[in-house]
Amino acid sequence: MSTPSTRFPVEPSPLSPRRRTPALVLPDDPSPEELLCSWTLSERDIAEVLRCRGEAQRRRFAVQLCALRAHGRFLPEAVAAPVAITNYLARQLHLPLVLFGEVPGRLATETEHLHRIRAYLGWQPFDEAARTRLTHWLTQRATDDLPPSDLVTRGEAILRTWQIVVPAPSTLEELIVSVTARVQDAIYTRIVMDLSPDLQQAIDSLLQVAPGERTSMLWQLKEYPPEASSAVLLRYIDRYQFLHTLGVETITLQGISPPMVRYLADLATRYDARALRRFPATKRTALAACFLVEIQKTILDHIVALHDQLLTRKLREARHAFEEQHRQLRRQYKPGLRTLITTGKTLLDPHRSPVTTLGALLQEINAHALQEAVTICEALHELEERGEIDAFRARYLGLRRYLPAFFALPFHGEPGNDQMLAGLDLVRQLDAGTQKTLPRLAPTGFVPRKFWPALTDPDGMLDRRTWELGLAVAVRDGLRSGDLYLPASRRHVSFANLVYDPTRWTAERDHAYTELHLPQGPDDVVAQLQREFDDVASQAERGLSTNPFATIRDNRVHLKRRDALEVPPRLKQLRRAVEGTLPRVRIEDLLRQVDAWCGFTRAFHPPAEQTSSRFPRHIWRVKPPLWLMYQLEEQQLWGGATRAGWTPWGWRPIQHQEFLRIQRDQGTLGRGETRRIKDAVMDRSDFPRAPIVGTMVLG
């Protein structure tokens, strides 16, 4: 018997009781949609249910039938179905409703019913053949990409697809645990076989606590970064360089899917170094290798996030410092501005003698106050020009502590970012000492515009401090937008790699081209496009002789007719039929109907009566028919109702000459007054807004 000190640690199963899929549990209060979808019986189902004897047995048979069809497993024998579901099925069977859940009276009858339901629906029991088939499928899925936590759900789904009754959760989970354990042992062996002996020894050394340290290196790699600072960034860049020197890039994990690698790495993070040392050597080394591959990506993501946070904070601090200094200078700027205005007026005074000497002028103005005003104005002007960037440049020394190591990371860029990549190469040469000074023609296209006032010295040379800070900001923005990326990271990778993994594409490229029937060589692509173009051009040339719309004359396209749809004769006949069914309307009837809607005649009074100040007196001389015609014309409710004919699609406009004659004979109505009367009538909420369609005859 092994002692506790030599016993291997037990790996917590992903299918522990708190995670296990529960047995079939039906909702106590299902929604109407769920009842309709999962618990509705067809006529054939009802006929099968009615073969049972007894109302309780029929209700139970219907519940089990729908449960197997919807969930792939039966309700346990000692579990009663919810009352809502039982009564929903009872209504379809015209059986009495129940107040409490029912359990089967005889287990033998329940077993017989389950056999009948499987035979009726065409399902198979989970026998040895089904177990073998599921084991083969689970082995394939566990090897490819599915972690054990996902195999339960996928296993139940595939059993329902095969129309095999899903076994009890404990049976399915036991099978999955045995399959995954066997598959993972094979994966551990495959991973370790691809590692060199030196790398295996280096990985084992990570589990040991170095002298003078409180924790192992493996534990330090698991730490989450604190608040961003130059020291924290340097520490994480050193950890990335340590993993790079260790040779993590050489761990290819060939043939193991990324989801499985992430699962094994997550499994390794659950244990400390002491627990991992008690695992078998193969499993310990394989878990640590997967962890190192994933933690290298995580550390790179942490470095990018820390750089973004620190640079953003420094820019915000510089902005606040600039604003505070600007507020102080603005308070001193106003008195100085008044002094300069007074001095200017004194100099430009037209009554002053043109031969005034400078000494006499200085006696009239305060030279000391003038000097202070000039100094303050110059300081404010310089502050507004480059004050914010100078405040940011003052923080360069703190950022300089980590920037050389940060710029040394293996950055790559999308097409169009050549200047930024050239700037990174140049700053690496400057930091390494191979390039002594910043060249005059160094790339500057990536430097933000607000840095430009401080980018060059008075002698025309580039200021390295401003240029390097501009590069740091450009790298931050490039990583945000995806123009710049780190191939070894997880989040900041090329967009093409997110769509399709390069290793996978290399392996599947030839097969994909063959399946899609696409040419692989550039010459083949051009030849295929040329053939397609020639075929289309030939078809167009052959079809021009019969084309009813266009033809070619003198090497130009000419249209034979307007590109519009023809109106078929049946549509014209339909229009005439609709026009014949519309009634003819007289203007007197229309006026009475409109007056019943809005009561417009109440706005007219005899000339002797006192009129409201809202409407001028000369308006009342206009007869109602003319006023209404004018109003309806403005509202687009009026059309030209003439004896010559009409159209059902809209009224023709009023004849202009006739309207002018009536207006001249009966008086003039100003447009402003017309709109006020219109507003008074149209404010009625019951006034109809739809246009009037029909035939109108002027009375």
Secondary structure, 3 states (H helix, E strand, C coil): CCCCCCCCCCCCCCCCCCCCCCCCCCCCCCCHHHHHHHCCCCHHHHHHHCCCCCHHHHHHHHHHHHHHHHHCCCCCCCCCCCHHHHHHHHHHHCCCCCCCCCCCCCHHHHHHHHHHHHHHHCCECCCHHHHHHHHHHHHHHHHHCCCHHHHHHHHHHHHHHCCECCCCHHHHHHHHHHHHHHHHHHHHHHHHHCCCHHHHHHHHHCCCCCCCCCCCHHHHHCCCCCCCCHHHHHHHHHHHHHHHHHCHHHCCCCCCCHHHHHHHHHHHHCCCHHHHHCCCHHHHHHHHHHHHHHHHHHHHHHHHHHHHHHHHHHHHHHHHHHHHHHHHHHHHHHHHHHHHHHHHHHHCCCCCCCCCCHHHHHHHCCHHHHHHHHHHHHHHHHHHHHHHHHHHHCCHHHHHCCHHHHHCCCCEECCCCHHHHHHHHHHHHHHHCCCCCCCCCCCCCCCCHHHHHHCECCCCCECHHHHHHHHHHHHHHHHHHCCEECCCCCCCCCHHHHHCCHHHHHHHHHHHHHHHCCCCCHHHHHHHHHHHHHHHHHHHHHHHHHCCCEEEECCEEEECCCCCCCCCHHHHHHHHHHHHHCCEEEHHHHHHHHHHHHCHHHHCCCCCCCCCCCCCHHHHHCCHHHHHHHHHHHCCCCCECECCECCCCCCECCCHHHHHHHHHHHCCCCHHHHHHHHHHHHCCCCCCCCCCCCEEECC
